[in-house]
Amino acid sequence: MPSAKRNQLAVLALAGSLVAAGLTGCETTQEKAAAHRAEAERILKAREQRQQKHHNHHADGTNVPLYGGKSSRRHQKEQG
């Protein structure tokens, strides 16, 4: 029965290598997730800075409403 013993050893070796590969894979997955989080934070910061930089203002210093405000034509009709 030496072949049965060899098969058992082969199965154990294969299982051990799969476990080792799985542990290594988890580490790289965690590293990738951390990198994605850092990238997302960087993108959100850049977006916030762009939005603060490009806010439109009226001549009197009040903010232009982004949605729900009057169009310039409607405003002109009401003014004159």
Backbone hydrogen bonds, N-H to C=O, Kabsch-Sander energy under -0.5 kcal/mol:
donor,donor_aa,acceptor,acceptor_aa,energy
5,K,1,M,-1.3
6,R,2,P,-2.0
7,N,3,S,-2.3
8,Q,4,A,-2.1
9,L,5,K,-2.3
10,A,6,R,-2.7
11,V,7,N,-2.5
12,L,8,Q,-2.6
13,A,9,L,-2.6
14,L,10,A,-2.4
15,A,11,V,-2.7
16,G,12,L,-2.5
17,S,13,A,-2.2
18,L,14,L,-2.2
19,V,15,A,-2.3
20,A,16,G,-2.4
21,A,17,S,-2.3
22,G,18,L,-2.3
23,L,19,V,-2.4
24,T,20,A,-2.1
25,G,21,A,-2.4
26,C,22,G,-2.0
27,E,23,L,-1.5
28,T,24,T,-1.9
29,T,25,G,-2.2
30,Q,26,C,-2.5
31,E,27,E,-2.2
32,K,28,T,-2.5
33,A,29,T,-2.5
34,A,30,Q,-2.3
35,A,31,E,-2.2
36,H,32,K,-2.5
37,R,33,A,-2.4
38,A,34,A,-2.3
39,E,35,A,-2.3
40,A,36,H,-2.5
41,E,37,R,-2.4
42,R,38,A,-2.1
43,I,39,E,-2.4
44,L,40,A,-2.5
45,K,41,E,-2.3
46,A,42,R,-2.3
47,R,43,I,-2.4
48,E,44,L,-2.4
49,Q,45,K,-2.3
50,R,46,A,-2.3
51,Q,47,R,-2.6
52,Q,48,E,-2.3
53,K,49,Q,-2.0
54,H,50,R,-2.2
55,H,52,Q,-0.7
58,H,62,T,-3.2
61,G,58,H,-1.6
64,V,56,N,-1.4
75,H,71,S,-2.3
76,Q,72,S,-2.3
77,K,73,R,-2.3
78,E,74,R,-1.9
79,Q,75,H,-1.6
80,G,76,Q,-1.9
